[in-house]
């Protein structure tokens, strides 16, 4: 399934130091349209993709990628590489510092991994002696920039109520360095101690958040409630925002809900 590369569009726009409004004027479209493209709320048509490619002087192929088949290639090659190395999912989970069930679910095609996690799998297997893919860049048709940016890190503490946490009194506890190409739209990261395993976020990782107040249906988002903050799947029912757990439709009763941002992915902490 071909998917529009919204991250690539935002990255190219930022590299040219353009606001969404400025880009919209260059293309003769509305700012809302550009915003919808970058937030995956609308996909440009063939004509619009052609105009974007011409404006940024890139190929049309760089603005779309086959997300499912690309990850399927990495997954299949990982399975074969583990077999050749005499290793298993447990070995890979220890290397990734991810729960065994999370890695097994990925190998069984039950859920997807972020680009960063896939990149780490490729690196781990390469260090073990098998290069499962010649170029990670060619898989995603998106160049891996070496430009490093500082992303604010918010500290949190757990509450007695499951899933909920409280942000620290300080606005930012620290900063971490990230290549801009991995999460070009990142606003900040949070580290959540003892986070539930079914959320697929182990203790040794950060959750990358893009500030956003608009609820995105079926997307994992950071929300604020009367009981505290949490990361949950967002849904809209009869015009009202509802939240549920990551791996089910079980609704979380949380009172008033305020959208803080969208989950862009996870970043493994350095050892």
Secondary structure, DSSP 8 states (H G I E B T S, - for coil): -EEE-HHHHHHHHHHTT--HHHHHHHHTS-HHHHHHHHTTSS---HHHHHHHHHHHT--GGGGEEEHHHHHHHHHHHHHHHHHHHT--HHHHHHHHT--HHHHHHHHTTSS---HHHHHHHHHHHHHTT--S-S-HHHHHTS-----EEEEEEEEEEE-SSTT-EEE-SSS-SEEEEEETTTSTT--EEEE-TT--GGGT--TTEEEEEEE--S--TT-EEEEEETTEEEEEEEEEETTEEEEE-TTS--B---SSEEEEEEEEEEEE---
